[in-house]
Amino acid sequence: MAETQNIEYKQNWHDDYLKWICGFANANGGKLFIGIDDVGNVKGISNHRNLLEQLPNKFRDILGVFAEVNLQDKDNKYFLEIIVPRYDVPISMRGRYYVRIGSTLQELKGPVLNEFILKRTGKTWDDIPEQRASIDDIDGTAITQFLKDAKKAKRIIVENDISIQSLLEKLRLIEGGNLKRSAIVMFGKDPGKFYPNTAVKIGKFGKSDSDLKFHEVIEGNLIQMKERIEEILNAKFLIHPVDFEGMQRVERDEYPVAAVREMILNALVHRNYTGSQTQIRLYDDHFSVWNDGGLPDGITEEDLKRIHRSKPRSPLIADVCFKGGYIDAWGRGTIKIIESCQEAGLPEPVLIEEQGGFLSKIFKDWFTEESLRKLEINERQIEAVLYTKHHGNITNSIYQKIANISKATAGRDIKMLERKGLLINTGTKGSSAIYKINVGSVGS
């Protein structure tokens, strides 16, 4: 039997392997075999009697774990089977936390460790009471805006004269008289006073990450930031200002409004608020949003391309945003991004885990007649690119017909379009070669 997520082999016992016991206890449990090599061959151990007596005591005294230690034999070779149950409380080894992920052992640190401990204790970060805060730290204008939005969304019924205290209690943002962290993030006057990395950075870049043109830092509560981000993007970063209220409108020379708005809201709602600041980047050819915190357990990058379960990292924040009409609760956010790009005739967006966080990226439509005229190509080449954009592909023979040119001329034109990064060969050769738009490129 090969090693798996729940099975690990060791030829001899070393106390360092207590980490593996800790890792299994913090995952879904598992079995550690002593006296078997990496490929599953029984080698046997000679000190099995001592280990039978010593190991249960070590597990109990060092880890606080009770695990079965069974003596097994095969062909008169003795080996130990250690069965580790899953623990619902976090288990540490001398102050360090380990978890079995796949077939590897990983030490948990920083925000990941905090999130793990909260999850094991049945809490989420946003559900913890903030002892340092009081009702005076809540911004009344943010409350007023939320009530206006919630009334429009019709997802929560509240009295017109409801007090701030009563509203926060109705939203489950108060516990034992103390505001929860989610209340500060959603409605705080100065969330950065409590949680320094709640801000969002917006940067305008040239052709590379090192070519930063200018940037802005947006601070405030979530209600304020979602509005300020949209205002700043329109005022300083987007070439053509867009109407974020008109969700069906598409700015052909820039980006689909629905996709941009969904990317921003996803980052604000689902980010890890103990990690790094959210980063919005605008380049010549694409727009991206990165937030700290990877995908929830059980959700893969492929799942994002279809309807999937909603498993928010911060369920209280997500619930308030749902009631305010800012997001839905059906795992459709990424689908909206994909569909809005498709409707705008843009390349498929990038939706991936990256550097401990989540990256969403959409590409600009550089394949407009206006943009193509800036790339020093002739009229028939512009016609060829636009034909390819609308029909999906083009061949040498098709190009000959639509431009009324010879096979040789068509070949030279297509080669130039390839060099400029506008067309890409799909793998075939000769006069029947099929070319498609080279998505994500800007030409050169």
C-alpha beads as a LAMMPS data file, in Angstrom:
LAMMPS data file: protein, C-alpha beads

444 atoms
443 bonds

1 atom types
1 bond types

-500.0 500.0 xlo xhi
-500.0 500.0 ylo yhi
-500.0 500.0 zlo zhi

Masses

1 110.0

Atoms # bond

1 1 1 0.000 0.000 0.000
2 1 1 1.408 3.390 -1.016
3 1 1 1.580 6.446 1.209
4 1 1 -1.524 8.597 1.027
5 1 1 -3.009 11.595 2.797
6 1 1 -3.878 9.330 5.740
7 1 1 -0.934 6.901 5.686
8 1 1 2.765 7.497 6.366
9 1 1 5.645 4.974 6.578
10 1 1 8.841 5.247 8.650
11 1 1 11.528 2.577 9.012
12 1 1 12.471 3.569 12.568
13 1 1 11.044 5.790 15.269
14 1 1 12.468 9.247 15.992
15 1 1 10.859 11.704 18.377
16 1 1 10.744 14.194 15.502
17 1 1 7.922 12.051 14.139
18 1 1 5.705 13.452 16.871
19 1 1 5.147 16.201 14.289
20 1 1 3.413 13.649 12.072
21 1 1 1.143 12.557 14.915
22 1 1 0.318 16.247 15.473
23 1 1 -0.283 16.714 11.739
24 1 1 -2.693 13.779 11.513
25 1 1 -4.592 14.956 14.606
26 1 1 -4.990 18.416 13.066
27 1 1 -6.126 16.999 9.717
28 1 1 -8.549 14.099 9.339
29 1 1 -6.620 11.547 11.371
30 1 1 -4.399 8.859 9.887
31 1 1 -2.014 5.989 10.405
32 1 1 1.742 6.083 10.960
33 1 1 3.573 2.772 10.445
34 1 1 6.985 2.219 12.041
35 1 1 9.134 -0.493 10.467
36 1 1 7.998 -0.046 6.842
37 1 1 9.957 1.722 4.114
38 1 1 8.655 4.447 1.802
39 1 1 7.300 2.031 -0.803
40 1 1 5.463 -0.139 1.702
41 1 1 7.951 -2.985 2.275
42 1 1 8.013 -4.330 5.839
43 1 1 11.560 -4.060 7.210
44 1 1 10.757 -4.697 10.847
45 1 1 12.037 -3.088 14.058
46 1 1 13.829 -4.652 17.026
47 1 1 12.755 -2.235 19.783
48 1 1 9.038 -2.744 19.332
49 1 1 8.407 -3.703 22.972
50 1 1 9.936 -0.497 24.329
51 1 1 8.054 1.600 21.802
52 1 1 4.761 -0.072 22.696
53 1 1 5.239 1.208 26.233
54 1 1 6.855 4.582 25.550
55 1 1 4.910 6.012 22.600
56 1 1 1.431 6.277 24.180
57 1 1 2.989 8.226 27.078
58 1 1 4.803 10.599 24.696
59 1 1 1.656 11.226 22.705
60 1 1 -0.246 12.023 25.891
61 1 1 2.403 14.087 27.698
62 1 1 3.820 16.082 24.754
63 1 1 0.813 16.393 22.452
64 1 1 -2.191 15.689 24.628
65 1 1 -3.217 13.076 22.079
66 1 1 -4.452 9.540 22.698
67 1 1 -3.590 7.242 19.799
68 1 1 -3.695 3.475 19.392
69 1 1 -0.327 1.728 19.107
70 1 1 -0.714 -1.778 17.718
71 1 1 1.993 -4.422 17.201
72 1 1 1.788 -6.144 13.826
73 1 1 4.015 -8.710 12.142
74 1 1 4.607 -10.043 8.665
75 1 1 6.928 -12.955 7.979
76 1 1 8.223 -12.669 11.557
77 1 1 9.075 -9.010 11.055
78 1 1 7.479 -6.746 13.641
79 1 1 6.158 -3.272 12.886
80 1 1 3.926 -0.778 14.666
81 1 1 0.617 0.634 13.500
82 1 1 -0.190 3.994 15.142
83 1 1 -3.802 5.069 14.607
84 1 1 -4.299 8.807 15.181
85 1 1 -7.862 10.144 15.449
86 1 1 -8.946 13.559 14.192
87 1 1 -9.136 16.130 16.980
88 1 1 -11.682 18.931 16.956
89 1 1 -9.388 21.108 19.079
90 1 1 -6.049 22.375 17.701
91 1 1 -3.074 20.204 18.672
92 1 1 0.421 21.658 19.049
93 1 1 3.894 20.203 19.574
94 1 1 5.885 22.424 21.920
95 1 1 3.974 25.496 20.732
96 1 1 4.146 24.661 17.013
97 1 1 1.182 23.518 14.918
98 1 1 1.430 21.017 12.084
99 1 1 -1.127 19.636 9.680
100 1 1 -1.079 16.837 7.135
101 1 1 -1.953 18.230 3.699
102 1 1 -1.943 15.674 0.903
103 1 1 1.124 13.517 1.490
104 1 1 3.179 16.280 3.108
105 1 1 3.504 17.760 6.576
106 1 1 3.219 21.535 6.859
107 1 1 3.761 23.874 9.792
108 1 1 1.053 26.478 10.241
109 1 1 2.139 30.051 10.906
110 1 1 0.775 33.586 10.929
111 1 1 -2.698 34.260 9.508
112 1 1 -3.094 30.659 8.340
113 1 1 -2.523 29.438 11.897
114 1 1 -4.975 31.982 13.307
115 1 1 -7.617 30.908 10.827
116 1 1 -6.992 27.224 11.598
117 1 1 -7.307 27.710 15.369
118 1 1 -10.508 29.718 14.975
119 1 1 -11.977 27.103 12.685
120 1 1 -11.100 24.292 15.078
121 1 1 -12.759 26.140 17.944
122 1 1 -15.924 26.705 15.900
123 1 1 -15.300 30.410 15.305
124 1 1 -14.406 32.599 12.347
125 1 1 -12.283 35.735 12.509
126 1 1 -15.207 38.085 11.940
127 1 1 -17.258 36.476 14.718
128 1 1 -14.829 37.392 17.525
129 1 1 -15.877 40.257 19.871
130 1 1 -13.588 43.305 19.698
131 1 1 -13.013 44.289 23.332
132 1 1 -11.354 47.601 22.395
133 1 1 -14.337 48.959 20.460
134 1 1 -17.579 50.613 21.513
135 1 1 -20.707 51.842 19.754
136 1 1 -18.965 55.228 19.396
137 1 1 -16.605 53.582 16.875
138 1 1 -19.485 52.969 14.448
139 1 1 -19.950 55.391 11.542
140 1 1 -23.557 56.570 11.317
141 1 1 -23.271 57.514 7.624
142 1 1 -22.242 53.957 6.740
143 1 1 -25.254 52.655 8.679
144 1 1 -27.549 55.063 6.800
145 1 1 -26.132 53.958 3.436
146 1 1 -26.541 50.292 4.345
147 1 1 -30.174 50.802 5.357
148 1 1 -30.837 52.566 2.053
149 1 1 -29.202 49.729 0.087
150 1 1 -30.902 47.017 2.152
151 1 1 -34.313 48.588 1.602
152 1 1 -33.691 48.566 -2.142
153 1 1 -32.480 44.939 -2.060
154 1 1 -35.487 43.811 0.047
155 1 1 -33.442 41.142 1.840
156 1 1 -33.991 42.387 5.379
157 1 1 -36.922 44.137 7.040
158 1 1 -36.034 46.920 9.474
159 1 1 -37.958 49.795 10.999
160 1 1 -37.284 53.250 9.562
161 1 1 -36.245 54.598 12.967
162 1 1 -34.156 51.595 14.080
163 1 1 -31.212 52.541 16.288
164 1 1 -27.602 51.645 15.469
165 1 1 -27.478 49.325 18.484
166 1 1 -30.663 47.521 17.444
167 1 1 -29.539 47.152 13.828
168 1 1 -26.179 45.666 14.845
169 1 1 -27.970 43.235 17.153
170 1 1 -30.355 42.258 14.341
171 1 1 -27.347 41.615 12.092
172 1 1 -25.723 39.508 14.873
173 1 1 -22.761 41.897 15.049
174 1 1 -22.881 42.289 18.847
175 1 1 -22.134 39.646 21.464
176 1 1 -22.276 40.169 25.217
177 1 1 -22.512 43.908 24.726
178 1 1 -19.312 43.976 22.627
179 1 1 -19.047 44.776 18.932
180 1 1 -17.741 41.944 16.803
181 1 1 -14.860 42.405 14.403
182 1 1 -17.342 42.209 11.520
183 1 1 -19.109 45.328 12.850
184 1 1 -15.839 47.276 12.715
185 1 1 -15.015 46.062 9.192
186 1 1 -18.509 46.833 7.882
187 1 1 -19.334 50.074 9.698
188 1 1 -16.342 51.290 11.731
189 1 1 -15.265 54.932 11.669
190 1 1 -11.631 53.852 11.453
191 1 1 -11.178 50.074 10.977
192 1 1 -7.453 50.629 10.401
193 1 1 -7.071 51.620 14.055
194 1 1 -7.994 48.070 15.007
195 1 1 -6.824 46.102 11.959
196 1 1 -3.947 47.848 10.106
197 1 1 -4.187 46.007 6.784
198 1 1 -7.834 46.662 5.956
199 1 1 -6.852 49.268 3.334
200 1 1 -6.927 48.687 -0.426
201 1 1 -4.060 49.751 -2.713
202 1 1 -4.717 50.763 -6.324
203 1 1 -1.800 51.090 -8.730
204 1 1 -1.463 52.109 -12.358
205 1 1 1.397 50.272 -14.103
206 1 1 3.015 50.437 -17.498
207 1 1 4.283 47.367 -19.284
208 1 1 5.763 45.711 -16.167
209 1 1 5.397 45.490 -12.390
210 1 1 8.421 47.743 -11.956
211 1 1 6.809 50.533 -13.995
212 1 1 4.486 52.072 -11.386
213 1 1 2.943 55.292 -12.754
214 1 1 0.889 56.362 -9.713
215 1 1 -1.110 54.824 -6.899
216 1 1 -3.785 55.450 -4.285
217 1 1 -4.548 53.894 -0.876
218 1 1 -8.223 53.599 0.054
219 1 1 -9.122 53.319 3.739
220 1 1 -12.384 53.076 5.637
221 1 1 -15.115 50.572 6.344
222 1 1 -16.382 48.176 3.708
223 1 1 -19.441 50.310 2.891
224 1 1 -17.196 53.323 2.265
225 1 1 -14.440 51.462 0.433
226 1 1 -16.673 49.853 -2.162
227 1 1 -17.923 53.324 -3.109
228 1 1 -14.534 55.076 -2.901
229 1 1 -12.784 52.431 -4.970
230 1 1 -15.303 52.862 -7.771
231 1 1 -15.017 56.667 -7.585
232 1 1 -11.198 56.629 -7.650
233 1 1 -11.099 54.147 -10.537
234 1 1 -13.354 56.412 -12.577
235 1 1 -11.550 59.609 -11.602
236 1 1 -7.922 58.545 -12.067
237 1 1 -7.442 55.039 -13.420
238 1 1 -9.985 54.128 -16.103
239 1 1 -9.694 55.838 -19.465
240 1 1 -13.456 55.847 -19.961
241 1 1 -15.457 56.357 -16.737
242 1 1 -18.070 53.647 -16.253
243 1 1 -21.487 53.628 -14.625
244 1 1 -21.260 51.114 -11.787
245 1 1 -25.012 51.391 -11.254
246 1 1 -25.765 50.335 -14.816
247 1 1 -24.694 46.716 -14.422
248 1 1 -25.668 45.744 -17.979
249 1 1 -23.602 48.477 -19.595
250 1 1 -20.279 47.500 -21.160
251 1 1 -17.458 49.907 -21.968
252 1 1 -15.949 48.348 -25.087
253 1 1 -12.660 50.220 -24.806
254 1 1 -12.056 49.202 -21.212
255 1 1 -13.688 46.468 -19.104
256 1 1 -17.150 45.030 -18.377
257 1 1 -18.649 46.933 -15.463
258 1 1 -20.225 43.824 -13.929
259 1 1 -16.881 42.003 -13.901
260 1 1 -14.984 44.914 -12.333
261 1 1 -17.593 45.413 -9.623
262 1 1 -17.781 41.696 -8.811
263 1 1 -13.982 41.424 -8.563
264 1 1 -13.868 44.333 -6.120
265 1 1 -16.717 43.031 -3.958
266 1 1 -15.322 39.484 -3.906
267 1 1 -11.994 40.818 -2.664
268 1 1 -13.568 43.004 0.036
269 1 1 -15.901 40.304 1.324
270 1 1 -13.772 37.172 1.065
271 1 1 -10.303 38.473 1.916
272 1 1 -8.262 37.438 4.938
273 1 1 -8.411 40.554 7.106
274 1 1 -5.359 39.523 9.129
275 1 1 -3.209 39.272 5.997
276 1 1 -1.834 41.731 3.457
277 1 1 -3.722 44.638 1.941
278 1 1 -5.900 44.005 -1.080
279 1 1 -4.198 45.148 -4.299
280 1 1 -5.895 46.423 -7.446
281 1 1 -3.598 46.780 -10.463
282 1 1 -4.268 48.362 -13.835
283 1 1 -1.906 47.680 -16.742
284 1 1 -2.014 48.652 -20.405
285 1 1 -3.788 45.411 -21.280
286 1 1 -5.434 44.059 -18.132
287 1 1 -7.062 44.778 -14.772
288 1 1 -6.435 42.566 -11.724
289 1 1 -7.488 42.269 -8.090
290 1 1 -5.512 40.263 -5.521
291 1 1 -6.658 39.607 -1.972
292 1 1 -4.964 37.678 0.807
293 1 1 -6.459 34.267 1.548
294 1 1 -6.801 31.273 -0.765
295 1 1 -9.886 29.332 -1.798
296 1 1 -12.042 27.613 0.854
297 1 1 -11.432 23.925 1.542
298 1 1 -13.145 21.793 -1.065
299 1 1 -13.337 24.560 -3.710
300 1 1 -10.939 24.332 -6.657
301 1 1 -10.061 26.777 -9.415
302 1 1 -12.092 24.646 -11.844
303 1 1 -15.119 24.882 -9.531
304 1 1 -15.066 28.666 -9.999
305 1 1 -16.023 28.198 -13.651
306 1 1 -19.372 26.655 -12.704
307 1 1 -22.001 27.076 -10.010
308 1 1 -20.445 26.076 -6.688
309 1 1 -21.256 26.146 -3.013
310 1 1 -20.826 29.433 -1.196
311 1 1 -18.297 28.923 1.624
312 1 1 -17.296 32.413 2.809
313 1 1 -14.203 32.876 4.982
314 1 1 -16.059 35.572 6.947
315 1 1 -19.709 34.439 7.052
316 1 1 -20.967 37.381 9.119
317 1 1 -19.440 39.934 6.729
318 1 1 -20.808 37.980 3.776
319 1 1 -24.270 37.824 5.349
320 1 1 -24.398 41.587 5.958
321 1 1 -23.230 42.223 2.369
322 1 1 -25.923 39.860 1.078
323 1 1 -28.622 41.676 3.061
324 1 1 -27.314 44.982 1.731
325 1 1 -27.691 43.690 -1.831
326 1 1 -23.964 43.850 -2.590
327 1 1 -23.454 40.126 -3.242
328 1 1 -25.584 37.021 -3.616
329 1 1 -25.223 33.884 -1.503
330 1 1 -25.104 31.237 -4.194
331 1 1 -21.481 31.044 -5.270
332 1 1 -22.188 32.903 -8.523
333 1 1 -19.662 35.747 -8.212
334 1 1 -17.005 34.182 -10.426
335 1 1 -19.661 33.062 -12.914
336 1 1 -20.729 36.712 -13.302
337 1 1 -17.122 37.680 -14.059
338 1 1 -16.772 34.953 -16.680
339 1 1 -20.142 35.605 -18.320
340 1 1 -19.689 39.376 -18.493
341 1 1 -16.334 38.901 -20.239
342 1 1 -17.909 36.481 -22.695
343 1 1 -20.739 38.931 -23.449
344 1 1 -18.180 41.685 -24.074
345 1 1 -16.198 39.472 -26.447
346 1 1 -13.175 39.473 -24.136
347 1 1 -10.762 36.639 -23.336
348 1 1 -11.605 34.270 -20.490
349 1 1 -10.631 35.837 -17.146
350 1 1 -7.910 34.425 -14.920
351 1 1 -9.218 33.145 -11.554
352 1 1 -6.427 31.467 -9.610
353 1 1 -4.763 31.070 -6.237
354 1 1 -1.489 32.985 -6.181
355 1 1 1.093 33.788 -3.480
356 1 1 -1.130 32.817 -0.581
357 1 1 -4.119 34.700 -1.920
358 1 1 -6.629 34.837 -4.757
359 1 1 -6.092 36.642 -8.071
360 1 1 -8.793 37.649 -10.531
361 1 1 -7.691 39.192 -13.826
362 1 1 -9.593 40.416 -16.876
363 1 1 -8.149 41.542 -20.181
364 1 1 -8.848 44.678 -22.191
365 1 1 -10.281 44.449 -25.687
366 1 1 -7.344 45.629 -27.763
367 1 1 -8.915 44.205 -30.885
368 1 1 -11.053 47.210 -31.777
369 1 1 -10.603 49.070 -35.039
370 1 1 -9.432 52.180 -33.172
371 1 1 -6.779 50.260 -31.215
372 1 1 -5.582 48.269 -34.203
373 1 1 -4.926 51.445 -36.206
374 1 1 -2.278 52.393 -33.639
375 1 1 -0.241 49.238 -34.324
376 1 1 1.156 50.078 -37.779
377 1 1 -0.709 47.422 -39.707
378 1 1 -2.504 47.917 -43.004
379 1 1 -6.255 48.057 -43.685
380 1 1 -6.576 44.467 -44.853
381 1 1 -4.683 43.218 -41.777
382 1 1 -7.079 45.176 -39.565
383 1 1 -9.930 43.518 -41.448
384 1 1 -8.307 40.104 -40.885
385 1 1 -7.987 40.638 -37.126
386 1 1 -11.579 41.858 -36.811
387 1 1 -12.780 38.895 -38.891
388 1 1 -10.876 36.505 -36.605
389 1 1 -12.283 38.197 -33.512
390 1 1 -15.877 37.818 -34.698
391 1 1 -15.627 34.388 -36.330
392 1 1 -13.209 32.692 -33.921
393 1 1 -10.442 31.869 -36.437
394 1 1 -9.026 32.544 -39.861
395 1 1 -6.956 30.636 -42.460
396 1 1 -4.787 31.727 -45.344
397 1 1 -7.461 30.759 -47.872
398 1 1 -10.204 32.663 -46.035
399 1 1 -7.936 35.722 -45.820
400 1 1 -7.321 35.545 -49.578
401 1 1 -11.066 35.707 -50.213
402 1 1 -12.010 38.503 -47.806
403 1 1 -9.039 40.702 -48.829
404 1 1 -8.884 39.652 -52.515
405 1 1 -5.147 38.990 -52.367
406 1 1 -2.750 36.246 -53.390
407 1 1 -1.736 33.292 -51.240
408 1 1 1.799 34.686 -50.842
409 1 1 0.575 38.118 -49.739
410 1 1 -1.846 36.537 -47.295
411 1 1 0.993 34.481 -45.858
412 1 1 3.232 37.530 -45.351
413 1 1 0.417 39.505 -43.722
414 1 1 -0.441 36.692 -41.323
415 1 1 3.210 36.244 -40.359
416 1 1 3.419 39.945 -39.469
417 1 1 0.265 39.655 -37.351
418 1 1 1.874 36.699 -35.584
419 1 1 5.056 38.694 -34.902
420 1 1 3.005 41.533 -33.436
421 1 1 1.286 39.083 -31.116
422 1 1 -2.191 39.622 -32.549
423 1 1 -2.736 36.178 -34.075
424 1 1 -1.515 32.804 -32.885
425 1 1 -1.225 29.517 -34.801
426 1 1 -3.319 26.791 -33.145
427 1 1 -0.831 24.082 -34.102
428 1 1 -1.557 23.244 -37.743
429 1 1 0.797 24.076 -40.623
430 1 1 0.687 25.073 -44.262
431 1 1 -2.027 26.951 -46.156
432 1 1 -4.733 25.290 -44.060
433 1 1 -3.206 26.507 -40.780
434 1 1 -5.800 27.939 -38.402
435 1 1 -5.098 31.184 -36.546
436 1 1 -6.906 32.645 -33.549
437 1 1 -6.767 35.884 -31.607
438 1 1 -3.784 35.910 -29.228
439 1 1 -5.753 36.787 -26.076
440 1 1 -4.132 39.066 -23.528
441 1 1 -1.668 40.636 -25.971
442 1 1 -1.448 44.295 -26.911
443 1 1 0.721 44.102 -30.027
444 1 1 4.117 45.720 -30.412

Bonds

1 1 1 2
2 1 2 3
3 1 3 4
4 1 4 5
5 1 5 6
6 1 6 7
7 1 7 8
8 1 8 9
9 1 9 10
10 1 10 11
11 1 11 12
12 1 12 13
13 1 13 14
14 1 14 15
15 1 15 16
16 1 16 17
17 1 17 18
18 1 18 19
19 1 19 20
20 1 20 21
21 1 21 22
22 1 22 23
23 1 23 24
24 1 24 25
25 1 25 26
26 1 26 27
27 1 27 28
28 1 28 29
29 1 29 30
30 1 30 31
31 1 31 32
32 1 32 33
33 1 33 34
34 1 34 35
35 1 35 36
36 1 36 37
37 1 37 38
38 1 38 39
39 1 39 40
40 1 40 41
41 1 41 42
42 1 42 43
43 1 43 44
44 1 44 45
45 1 45 46
46 1 46 47
47 1 47 48
48 1 48 49
49 1 49 50
50 1 50 51
51 1 51 52
52 1 52 53
53 1 53 54
54 1 54 55
55 1 55 56
56 1 56 57
57 1 57 58
58 1 58 59
59 1 59 60
60 1 60 61
61 1 61 62
62 1 62 63
63 1 63 64
64 1 64 65
65 1 65 66
66 1 66 67
67 1 67 68
68 1 68 69
69 1 69 70
70 1 70 71
71 1 71 72
72 1 72 73
73 1 73 74
74 1 74 75
75 1 75 76
76 1 76 77
77 1 77 78
78 1 78 79
79 1 79 80
80 1 80 81
81 1 81 82
82 1 82 83
83 1 83 84
84 1 84 85
85 1 85 86
86 1 86 87
87 1 87 88
88 1 88 89
89 1 89 90
90 1 90 91
91 1 91 92
92 1 92 93
93 1 93 94
94 1 94 95
95 1 95 96
96 1 96 97
97 1 97 98
98 1 98 99
99 1 99 100
100 1 100 101
101 1 101 102
102 1 102 103
103 1 103 104
104 1 104 105
105 1 105 106
106 1 106 107
107 1 107 108
108 1 108 109
109 1 109 110
110 1 110 111
111 1 111 112
112 1 112 113
113 1 113 114
114 1 114 115
115 1 115 116
116 1 116 117
117 1 117 118
118 1 118 119
119 1 119 120
120 1 120 121
121 1 121 122
122 1 122 123
123 1 123 124
124 1 124 125
125 1 125 126
126 1 126 127
127 1 127 128
128 1 128 129
129 1 129 130
130 1 130 131
131 1 131 132
132 1 132 133
133 1 133 134
134 1 134 135
135 1 135 136
136 1 136 137
137 1 137 138
138 1 138 139
139 1 139 140
140 1 140 141
141 1 141 142
142 1 142 143
143 1 143 144
144 1 144 145
145 1 145 146
146 1 146 147
147 1 147 148
148 1 148 149
149 1 149 150
150 1 150 151
151 1 151 152
152 1 152 153
153 1 153 154
154 1 154 155
155 1 155 156
156 1 156 157
157 1 157 158
158 1 158 159
159 1 159 160
160 1 160 161
161 1 161 162
162 1 162 163
163 1 163 164
164 1 164 165
165 1 165 166
166 1 166 167
167 1 167 168
168 1 168 169
169 1 169 170
170 1 170 171
171 1 171 172
172 1 172 173
173 1 173 174
174 1 174 175
175 1 175 176
176 1 176 177
177 1 177 178
178 1 178 179
179 1 179 180
180 1 180 181
181 1 181 182
182 1 182 183
183 1 183 184
184 1 184 185
185 1 185 186
186 1 186 187
187 1 187 188
188 1 188 189
189 1 189 190
190 1 190 191
191 1 191 192
192 1 192 193
193 1 193 194
194 1 194 195
195 1 195 196
196 1 196 197
197 1 197 198
198 1 198 199
199 1 199 200
200 1 200 201
201 1 201 202
202 1 202 203
203 1 203 204
204 1 204 205
205 1 205 206
206 1 206 207
207 1 207 208
208 1 208 209
209 1 209 210
210 1 210 211
211 1 211 212
212 1 212 213
213 1 213 214
214 1 214 215
215 1 215 216
216 1 216 217
217 1 217 218
218 1 218 219
219 1 219 220
220 1 220 221
221 1 221 222
222 1 222 223
223 1 223 224
224 1 224 225
225 1 225 226
226 1 226 227
227 1 227 228
228 1 228 229
229 1 229 230
230 1 230 231
231 1 231 232
232 1 232 233
233 1 233 234
234 1 234 235
235 1 235 236
236 1 236 237
237 1 237 238
238 1 238 239
239 1 239 240
240 1 240 241
241 1 241 242
242 1 242 243
243 1 243 244
244 1 244 245
245 1 245 246
246 1 246 247
247 1 247 248
248 1 248 249
249 1 249 250
250 1 250 251
251 1 251 252
252 1 252 253
253 1 253 254
254 1 254 255
255 1 255 256
256 1 256 257
257 1 257 258
258 1 258 259
259 1 259 260
260 1 260 261
261 1 261 262
262 1 262 263
263 1 263 264
264 1 264 265
265 1 265 266
266 1 266 267
267 1 267 268
268 1 268 269
269 1 269 270
270 1 270 271
271 1 271 272
272 1 272 273
273 1 273 274
274 1 274 275
275 1 275 276
276 1 276 277
277 1 277 278
278 1 278 279
279 1 279 280
280 1 280 281
281 1 281 282
282 1 282 283
283 1 283 284
284 1 284 285
285 1 285 286
286 1 286 287
287 1 287 288
288 1 288 289
289 1 289 290
290 1 290 291
291 1 291 292
292 1 292 293
293 1 293 294
294 1 294 295
295 1 295 296
296 1 296 297
297 1 297 298
298 1 298 299
299 1 299 300
300 1 300 301
301 1 301 302
302 1 302 303
303 1 303 304
304 1 304 305
305 1 305 306
306 1 306 307
307 1 307 308
308 1 308 309
309 1 309 310
310 1 310 311
311 1 311 312
312 1 312 313
313 1 313 314
314 1 314 315
315 1 315 316
316 1 316 317
317 1 317 318
318 1 318 319
319 1 319 320
320 1 320 321
321 1 321 322
322 1 322 323
323 1 323 324
324 1 324 325
325 1 325 326
326 1 326 327
327 1 327 328
328 1 328 329
329 1 329 330
330 1 330 331
331 1 331 332
332 1 332 333
333 1 333 334
334 1 334 335
335 1 335 336
336 1 336 337
337 1 337 338
338 1 338 339
339 1 339 340
340 1 340 341
341 1 341 342
342 1 342 343
343 1 343 344
344 1 344 345
345 1 345 346
346 1 346 347
347 1 347 348
348 1 348 349
349 1 349 350
350 1 350 351
351 1 351 352
352 1 352 353
353 1 353 354
354 1 354 355
355 1 355 356
356 1 356 357
357 1 357 358
358 1 358 359
359 1 359 360
360 1 360 361
361 1 361 362
362 1 362 363
363 1 363 364
364 1 364 365
365 1 365 366
366 1 366 367
367 1 367 368
368 1 368 369
369 1 369 370
370 1 370 371
371 1 371 372
372 1 372 373
373 1 373 374
374 1 374 375
375 1 375 376
376 1 376 377
377 1 377 378
378 1 378 379
379 1 379 380
380 1 380 381
381 1 381 382
382 1 382 383
383 1 383 384
384 1 384 385
385 1 385 386
386 1 386 387
387 1 387 388
388 1 388 389
389 1 389 390
390 1 390 391
391 1 391 392
392 1 392 393
393 1 393 394
394 1 394 395
395 1 395 396
396 1 396 397
397 1 397 398
398 1 398 399
399 1 399 400
400 1 400 401
401 1 401 402
402 1 402 403
403 1 403 404
404 1 404 405
405 1 405 406
406 1 406 407
407 1 407 408
408 1 408 409
409 1 409 410
410 1 410 411
411 1 411 412
412 1 412 413
413 1 413 414
414 1 414 415
415 1 415 416
416 1 416 417
417 1 417 418
418 1 418 419
419 1 419 420
420 1 420 421
421 1 421 422
422 1 422 423
423 1 423 424
424 1 424 425
425 1 425 426
426 1 426 427
427 1 427 428
428 1 428 429
429 1 429 430
430 1 430 431
431 1 431 432
432 1 432 433
433 1 433 434
434 1 434 435
435 1 435 436
436 1 436 437
437 1 437 438
438 1 438 439
439 1 439 440
440 1 440 441
441 1 441 442
442 1 442 443
443 1 443 444
